[in-house]
Amino acid sequence: MLSLEKFFDEKLRDLFPEVPEKMAVAVSGGADSLCLTLLLKNWADKNGVKLFAFTVDHGLRPESKKEAQNVHDQLKKMGITHQTLLWQGKKPKTHIEESARLARYDLLQKACQKHKIQYLFLAHHMEDQAETFWARLAHKSGLDGLCGMGEKSQRKNLILVRPLLDISKKEIVDYLKKNKLSWVEDPMNYNPVYERVLWRNRQEILSKMDLTPNAINTLSKRLTRVKNTIDFYTESFIKNSVLLSPVGYAFISKMAWEMAPKEIRLRTLLHLLPLISGQDKIISLESVEKLLETPHRSATLSGCQIIFHKRGVFIAREMRVPVALKKLKAGESAYWDRFFVITPKALTLIHAAPKKRIKDLPYLVQKTFPYVVHDSIHYSIDTDCFCGLYFPEVAVMTQKELEKKARLDYKKEKKTLYIHFKPRIQK
């Protein structure tokens, strides 16, 4: 069996074929994060990487300030640049665990952004993965949730790295004892008020039924392989069978939709809905499943209209979603609604539904186009937004006809206003 240091070196060699200049690690002062920090310190020194360490003080316990200072002193002796991040403001009285987690990630992300760091290391280990699995199973998560935490994941522009998911708590503690390092125990880790602690306490019973953290970790890897396969075919379906129109709607031909397996349809909707609505929020898996149970009934979901038309499936922005007026100065560029706007002169942008219907296109879809009332406005189509093509055998309007009837053209005069469909949903 490899030593923890050799395992860690090989893991990071796999995760980082090209060594970055900077990395950061989240350090609470507990055994897990302290072990990760020491491993990272040794690896960073050998590979010429600048290592930063951040500790989040949530201020939920009187002793948290002193503990954060002890972490600072300990890391300073190790030659590691360290900063304590304070969660300021009024603290919630309910959903404390979830609120503290979101605040922690926000603080860490801002700190990494300030120092231009792309990779943040987190000390989740094998038992954490098992607790995550049981909690998500209890909350009826789908395949993605049951895969657990990934070794690499993205939160906005920050990449989260968890290299210890194959390492047990015992191995972590043994490594710290070997290196004669002390750590603090957060009493919140033993408080049964928090759901994660409840699953931690049940793990001994589960292990007697061979449902050990190692078994759950193996299952998570197998589920991840299945997820990656389904994602591959979903991306292929979107690329080849979905039109993402420059005027802000999506279309899938009837034949392509009906031939696709139900899981591919579900994941396609989960991908397209936030792009079309412009809303960056979690979509309930159960709500999409319910929609697909009645596949021929149009519905509204997550700020979108899903319209089952005789030609195929149209997905457009829901009409009732308000769009504020936008005033622009000459030469100003701005993000308005779901569009990137560049204007050569001062003007005000407003939405207004067209009075005349376009043939062979559901009027509800047409009314959600970026149809702007202004005499001097013309549209410039950004061809990069296309995800696929119409099936040639489907008799729908051509893109050229649509552009013409929706007041779209390619004028290149000096006073043209350019508007591009440009979704900016963060992952």
SULVENFEN-V858218 format. One record per pair of residues at least 12 apart in sequence whose ideal C-beta (glycine too) atoms are under 7 Angstrom apart, sorted by the first residue. I is the first residue (numbers start at 1). GAP is how many residues later the second one is. If there is no record, write none. Layout:
i->[I & I]
gap->[GAP & GAP]
This chain:
i->[4 & 4 & 5 & 5 & 8 & 8 & 8 & 9 & 11 & 12 & 12 & 15 & 15 & 15 & 15 & 19 & 19 & 20 & 20 & 20 & 21 & 21 & 22 & 22 & 22 & 22 & 22 & 22 & 23 & 23 & 23 & 23 & 23 & 23 & 23 & 24 & 24 & 24 & 24 & 24 & 24 & 24 & 25 & 25 & 25 & 25 & 25 & 26 & 26 & 26 & 26 & 27 & 27 & 27 & 27 & 27 & 28 & 28 & 29 & 29 & 29 & 29 & 29 & 29 & 30 & 30 & 30 & 30 & 31 & 31 & 31 & 31 & 32 & 32 & 32 & 33 & 34 & 34 & 34 & 35 & 35 & 35 & 35 & 36 & 36 & 36 & 37 & 37 & 37 & 38 & 38 & 40 & 41 & 41 & 51 & 52 & 52 & 52 & 53 & 53 & 53 & 53 & 54 & 54 & 54 & 54 & 55 & 55 & 55 & 55 & 55 & 56 & 56 & 56 & 56 & 56 & 57 & 57 & 57 & 57 & 58 & 58 & 58 & 59 & 59 & 60 & 60 & 67 & 68 & 72 & 83 & 85 & 85 & 85 & 87 & 87 & 97 & 105 & 108 & 109 & 109 & 109 & 112 & 118 & 118 & 119 & 119 & 120 & 120 & 120 & 121 & 121 & 122 & 122 & 122 & 123 & 124 & 124 & 124 & 124 & 125 & 125 & 125 & 125 & 125 & 125 & 126 & 126 & 126 & 126 & 126 & 126 & 126 & 127 & 127 & 127 & 127 & 129 & 129 & 129 & 129 & 129 & 129 & 129 & 130 & 130 & 130 & 130 & 131 & 131 & 131 & 132 & 132 & 133 & 133 & 133 & 133 & 134 & 135 & 135 & 135 & 142 & 143 & 143 & 143 & 144 & 146 & 147 & 147 & 147 & 147 & 148 & 149 & 149 & 151 & 151 & 154 & 156 & 165 & 166 & 168 & 230 & 230 & 233 & 234 & 234 & 234 & 237 & 237 & 237 & 238 & 238 & 238 & 238 & 239 & 239 & 240 & 241 & 241 & 241 & 242 & 242 & 242 & 243 & 243 & 243 & 243 & 244 & 244 & 244 & 246 & 246 & 246 & 246 & 247 & 247 & 247 & 247 & 247 & 248 & 248 & 248 & 248 & 248 & 248 & 249 & 249 & 249 & 249 & 249 & 249 & 250 & 250 & 250 & 251 & 251 & 252 & 252 & 253 & 253 & 253 & 254 & 254 & 255 & 256 & 257 & 257 & 262 & 265 & 266 & 266 & 266 & 269 & 270 & 270 & 272 & 273 & 273 & 273 & 274 & 275 & 275 & 276 & 276 & 276 & 276 & 277 & 277 & 277 & 277 & 277 & 277 & 278 & 278 & 278 & 279 & 279 & 280 & 280 & 283 & 287 & 291 & 295 & 296 & 300 & 303 & 303 & 303 & 304 & 304 & 304 & 305 & 305 & 307 & 307 & 307 & 309 & 311 & 311 & 311 & 312 & 314 & 314 & 316 & 316 & 316 & 317 & 319 & 319 & 319 & 323 & 323 & 325 & 325 & 325 & 326 & 326 & 327 & 328 & 328 & 328 & 328 & 328 & 329 & 330 & 330 & 330 & 331 & 335 & 336 & 337 & 338 & 338 & 339 & 339 & 339 & 339 & 339 & 340 & 340 & 341 & 342 & 343 & 344 & 344 & 345 & 347 & 349 & 350 & 350 & 351 & 351 & 352 & 352 & 353 & 353 & 354 & 354 & 358 & 358 & 360 & 360 & 361 & 369 & 370 & 371 & 371 & 376 & 377 & 378 & 378 & 378 & 378 & 379 & 379 & 379 & 380 & 380 & 380 & 380 & 380 & 381 & 381 & 382 & 382 & 385]
gap->[167 & 171 & 34 & 37 & 31 & 35 & 155 & 34 & 152 & 31 & 151 & 136 & 137 & 146 & 148 & 28 & 30 & 29 & 98 & 99 & 28 & 29 & 27 & 28 & 30 & 93 & 94 & 95 & 17 & 21 & 26 & 28 & 94 & 96 & 98 & 28 & 30 & 88 & 93 & 95 & 96 & 97 & 12 & 15 & 26 & 28 & 96 & 28 & 82 & 94 & 96 & 26 & 27 & 28 & 44 & 48 & 27 & 158 & 26 & 38 & 41 & 42 & 154 & 155 & 153 & 154 & 155 & 156 & 141 & 142 & 145 & 152 & 91 & 93 & 140 & 90 & 142 & 147 & 149 & 88 & 137 & 140 & 141 & 85 & 87 & 128 & 16 & 38 & 43 & 141 & 143 & 81 & 37 & 39 & 29 & 29 & 63 & 65 & 22 & 27 & 28 & 29 & 29 & 31 & 54 & 57 & 13 & 16 & 27 & 29 & 30 & 29 & 31 & 48 & 51 & 52 & 27 & 28 & 29 & 30 & 29 & 42 & 45 & 27 & 28 & 31 & 40 & 117 & 16 & 12 & 28 & 22 & 23 & 26 & 16 & 20 & 97 & 50 & 12 & 46 & 47 & 49 & 46 & 40 & 41 & 40 & 42 & 38 & 40 & 41 & 40 & 42 & 38 & 39 & 40 & 41 & 25 & 38 & 40 & 41 & 39 & 40 & 42 & 43 & 44 & 47 & 39 & 40 & 41 & 42 & 87 & 88 & 91 & 41 & 42 & 76 & 86 & 19 & 20 & 36 & 84 & 87 & 88 & 91 & 73 & 83 & 86 & 87 & 65 & 68 & 69 & 16 & 17 & 13 & 15 & 83 & 87 & 65 & 60 & 61 & 64 & 143 & 80 & 83 & 84 & 83 & 77 & 73 & 76 & 77 & 80 & 72 & 13 & 16 & 12 & 14 & 273 & 270 & 52 & 51 & 45 & 33 & 37 & 31 & 30 & 33 & 34 & 23 & 27 & 31 & 30 & 33 & 149 & 150 & 148 & 149 & 148 & 12 & 15 & 147 & 26 & 145 & 146 & 143 & 145 & 146 & 147 & 141 & 142 & 143 & 135 & 136 & 139 & 175 & 122 & 123 & 159 & 161 & 174 & 28 & 69 & 90 & 121 & 122 & 173 & 27 & 65 & 66 & 67 & 116 & 119 & 22 & 26 & 65 & 61 & 63 & 60 & 61 & 59 & 138 & 141 & 57 & 58 & 136 & 135 & 55 & 56 & 30 & 27 & 22 & 23 & 26 & 19 & 13 & 18 & 43 & 28 & 29 & 31 & 151 & 148 & 150 & 28 & 39 & 40 & 41 & 25 & 26 & 27 & 40 & 41 & 44 & 59 & 60 & 145 & 23 & 24 & 145 & 146 & 19 & 14 & 15 & 13 & 12 & 18 & 14 & 15 & 18 & 12 & 13 & 14 & 13 & 59 & 55 & 57 & 58 & 53 & 49 & 83 & 85 & 82 & 48 & 51 & 48 & 49 & 52 & 51 & 45 & 48 & 49 & 14 & 28 & 23 & 24 & 25 & 22 & 23 & 21 & 13 & 15 & 18 & 19 & 21 & 17 & 14 & 15 & 16 & 13 & 89 & 13 & 33 & 83 & 85 & 31 & 80 & 81 & 82 & 83 & 80 & 82 & 78 & 76 & 74 & 70 & 71 & 70 & 27 & 23 & 22 & 23 & 20 & 21 & 19 & 21 & 14 & 18 & 12 & 17 & 39 & 47 & 36 & 37 & 36 & 37 & 49 & 35 & 36 & 39 & 40 & 31 & 33 & 38 & 39 & 29 & 30 & 40 & 30 & 36 & 38 & 39 & 40 & 22 & 27 & 38 & 39 & 36]
